[in-house]
Amino acid sequence: MAYKILTQCPVCNSKLTVTKLKCKKCNTVIENDFELSRFSYLTSEQLNFAEVFIKCRGNIKDVEKELGISYPTVRGRLEDLAASLGYAPVRDKEDNSAEIIEKLDKGEITAEQALNLLKK
């Protein structure tokens, strides 16, 4: 019987490393410090979500239907998954249109510069 590999220490909750590999056919044993992928450290819920997300080709509406959850919940789980894989959270663009219009009004920038800034 094969068990899912433990990735967290049951005593201190630190990440565990793999130090021994064994071939079931010829019993060859290799010992060293082996690196696990970032996916190995995901919870079973995160892995399930990732599988559904990939199966649905990233279509959030399909993920909603498949898992029976709302759009905000899908977005939240996606952000959690990305964070667990080490990716920084996506920051919403700041709406600085009022600041741009104020600079235009004061003559600090031209109308063309204001349009270019608003397009960004």
Secondary structure, DSSP 4 states (H G I P E B T S, - for coil): ---PPP-B-TTT-PBP-EEEEE-TTT--EEEEEEPPPGGGGS-HHHHHHHHHHHHTTT-HHHHHHHHT--HHHHHHHHHHHHHHTTPPPPPPPP--HHHHHHHHHTTSS-HHHHHHHHH-
